[in-house]
Amino acid sequence: MRRFAIFQIMFISLLFSLLMAGCNGKSASGDSPSAVEAYLQALVARDANKMMNVSCAAWEPQAKIEYDSFAAVKLTMKDLTCKETGKDGSASLVSCSGSIIANYGAEDLPIDIGGRTYRVVEERGDWRVCGYQKQ
């Protein structure tokens, strides 16, 4: 009988801990800058599935175009950092610094990623890249 009571207390404590962890206000993908970092890292790693997973549904066709545009080059990332810089309605605005190095055989072309502000929205419980801020 005593063993059963201890088991019940442990079970209720575990259940309560899990419920509290689920109510911390963050989505499973972390925060909006993390979503942009994951998007860019997936592009460099040539991981189309990951790019689609961190894109909102409306942005997936454009993400595919971005992915395909780098099909013929080897990519590496240098000094990537992203931070939230504002809001646009319910969207989070995220700016990044660093560069993507595109290798065209004998030539490296650095592409500065600081020129864009990403729009990131919460969709299906996660932060997802959903385009760029209109300039």
MARTOR-920112 format. One record per residue (C-alpha): x, y, z; residue number from 1. Coordinates in pm, 1 decimal, decimal comma, m for minus. Each point is the difference from the previous one (the first is absolute). Layout:
<rs>
X; Y; Z; NUM
...
</rs>
This chain:
<rs>
0,0; 0,0; 0,0; 1
279,0; 240,1; 92,7; 2
190,2; m78,3; m322,0; 3
m313,0; 85,6; m200,5; 4
m33,8; 338,4; 175,9; 5
364,0; 85,8; m76,2; 6
m55,9; m96,3; m363,8; 7
m308,5; 224,5; m16,5; 8
190,1; 295,5; 145,4; 9
287,9; m50,2; m243,6; 10
m239,0; m31,5; m293,9; 11
m192,6; 314,3; 94,4; 12
327,1; 191,6; 50,3; 13
127,7; m109,5; m340,5; 14
m329,0; 89,4; m167,2; 15
m3,0; 342,4; 167,5; 16
360,6; 65,6; m110,0; 17
m82,8; m87,6; m359,4; 18
m306,3; 224,6; 2,7; 19
198,6; 291,4; 140,0; 20
275,1; m47,6; m259,2; 21
m260,6; 13,8; m274,1; 22
m131,4; 332,1; 129,0; 23
321,5; 198,3; m13,6; 24
m119,7; 209,3; m297,1; 25
265,3; m114,8; m246,7; 26
m67,2; m205,7; m305,8; 27
185,9; m319,9; m73,9; 28
233,4; 170,8; m247,0; 29
124,7; 248,9; 257,1; 30
m20,0; 363,8; m98,5; 31
m28,8; 192,7; m324,7; 32
377,0; 60,8; m45,9; 33
59,0; m374,0; 43,2; 34
m246,6; m71,2; m280,9; 35
189,3; 228,9; m239,4; 36
332,5; m152,9; 102,8; 37
m141,6; m348,4; m61,0; 38
m131,6; 110,9; m341,0; 39
337,2; 140,0; m109,6; 40
192,9; m296,1; 140,1; 41
m231,7; m237,0; m187,3; 42
64,4; 193,6; m320,2; 43
376,4; m29,1; 46,0; 44
m26,1; m368,3; 97,4; 45
m214,3; m67,5; m309,2; 46
m281,1; m136,5; 217,4; 47
m321,2; 79,8; m190,3; 48
m220,0; m183,7; 250,9; 49
130,6; 208,8; 288,9; 50
m46,7; 320,8; m200,1; 51
m361,7; m91,9; m66,9; 52
m51,5; m98,9; 365,1; 53
111,4; 342,4; 123,2; 54
m195,8; 189,6; m269,5; 55
m362,1; 105,0; 31,7; 56
m237,6; m161,3; m248,9; 57
m27,4; 316,7; m211,5; 58
380,6; 30,9; m25,3; 59
78,4; m361,9; m94,4; 60
m6,9; 60,9; m380,2; 61
243,5; 290,7; 35,5; 62
220,8; m201,3; 236,8; 63
18,1; m270,3; m267,5; 64
106,6; 261,6; m257,1; 65
271,2; 126,9; 236,5; 66
116,0; m356,9; 59,4; 67
12,8; m74,8; m374,2; 68
185,3; 321,8; m80,9; 69
306,6; m131,5; 181,5; 70
m8,4; m350,6; m149,0; 71
324,8; 37,4; m197,3; 72
217,6; 142,4; 277,5; 73
153,9; m112,0; 326,0; 74
m109,2; 215,8; 293,0; 75
152,0; 73,8; 338,9; 76
m117,0; 232,3; 276,3; 77
217,9; 256,8; 170,5; 78
m79,2; 182,7; 325,9; 79
m379,5; m41,9; m0,8; 80
m187,5; 185,5; 273,1; 81
m366,2; 101,1; m5,4; 82
m208,4; 218,2; 231,1; 83
m355,3; 124,8; 18,3; 84
m14,5; 364,0; m105,9; 85
m372,5; 72,5; 17,1; 86
m355,5; m103,7; m73,3; 87
m228,6; 32,0; m300,1; 88
m343,3; m85,6; 130,6; 89
27,9; m355,1; 128,9; 90
322,6; m61,5; m193,9; 91
340,0; 27,0; 161,1; 92
266,7; 185,5; m199,4; 93
345,0; m157,0; 11,4; 94
327,7; 140,6; m131,4; 95
315,1; m205,1; m37,8; 96
366,7; 66,5; m50,8; 97
261,6; m220,0; m155,0; 98
43,5; m138,8; m346,6; 99
m56,8; m301,3; m216,0; 100
306,5; m92,4; m202,3; 101
m93,8; m141,4; m339,9; 102
281,7; m197,0; m161,2; 103
m7,2; m8,9; m378,4; 104
293,2; m237,4; m51,0; 105
304,9; 226,1; 19,0; 106
m184,6; 307,8; 125,3; 107
m163,1; 83,7; 334,6; 108
m279,9; 254,5; m4,0; 109
m102,3; 135,8; 342,1; 110
m369,7; 83,7; 21,2; 111
m78,3; 241,9; 282,9; 112
m317,0; m111,2; 176,9; 113
m34,0; 327,8; 189,2; 114
m195,9; 170,0; m275,9; 115
m332,8; m169,8; 72,4; 116
m246,6; 9,4; 283,8; 117
m188,3; m328,2; 33,3; 118
m368,5; m24,6; 91,2; 119
m57,9; m285,9; 240,9; 120
m343,2; m117,8; 111,5; 121
m133,1; m255,1; 241,9; 122
m170,2; m273,1; m198,2; 123
m105,4; m345,3; 117,7; 124
161,9; 70,9; 337,5; 125
347,9; 89,8; m130,8; 126
180,7; 308,3; m123,3; 127
37,5; m14,3; m380,6; 128
168,2; 221,1; m257,9; 129
m268,3; 162,8; m211,5; 130
180,5; 236,3; m234,2; 131
174,1; 331,7; 23,1; 132
m103,9; 333,6; 140,8; 133
m110,3; 232,8; m278,6; 134
254,5; 279,0; m35,2; 135
</rs>
